[in-house]
Amino acid sequence: MENCIFCKIIGGDIPCDKVYEDDRILAFKDIEPQAPVHILIIPKKHISSLNDLAEEDSKIISYIFLKAKELAKNLGISEDGYRLVTNCGKAGGQTVDHVHFHMLGGRNLQWPPG
């Protein structure tokens, strides 16, 4: 999607502070961190929101969760705990129309979140 900021980051048109990348996903530091560790994990395939997931997208979503576990360990937050969040739609707090997961950790996270 040519107007998608995350697609532009994936394409290298916009720089990011990359934490992890492979052929399916990209993880990078959030530019407005809400915790000591705050990264975004995004699929390289453009999917606008959770509402747009198709059956064939189930593999990339499960892959993201498996990689999140590895990333949390590599970032030193797996033992104390972390939160993996995705927002869907404007009322749900989604500000970029590309499925993404926020990994937050490095401090005690409160509930409810917002």
Residue, then its C-alpha position, 0 to 999 in steps of 0.5 A: m500500500e503506497n500510503c501506508i507508513f509501515c509499508k514504507i518502513i518495510g520498503g526502506d523508504i522510512p528509517c526505523d530502529k530495527v530490533y529484528e527482521d526476517d522475510r515475514i516480519l519486522a520489529f522495531k522500536d516505537i518512536e513514542p515509547q510507553a514503557p522502557v521496552h516498546i517495540l512494534i512487530i508487523p507483518k511484511k504483508h499489508i493487512s489493514s486491521l484484524n477485521d481484514l484477516a483472512e484464513e491464510d493470514s493465520k500462519i503469519i499471526s501465529y508466527i508473530f506470537l512465536k517470534a514475540k516470545e523470542l524477542a521478549k527473551n532477547l530483550g530481557i523482559s520474558e522473566d518479569g513479564y510483558r504485554l503484547v497488544t494490538n488495536c483494531g479500529k479507531a475506537g480501539g486505538q488503531t492509528v496506522d492501518h496495518v496490523h501491528f503488535h505493541m510489545l511493552g515491558g521493562r516496568n509494571l504494567q497497569w490494568p485496565p490499560g486505558 
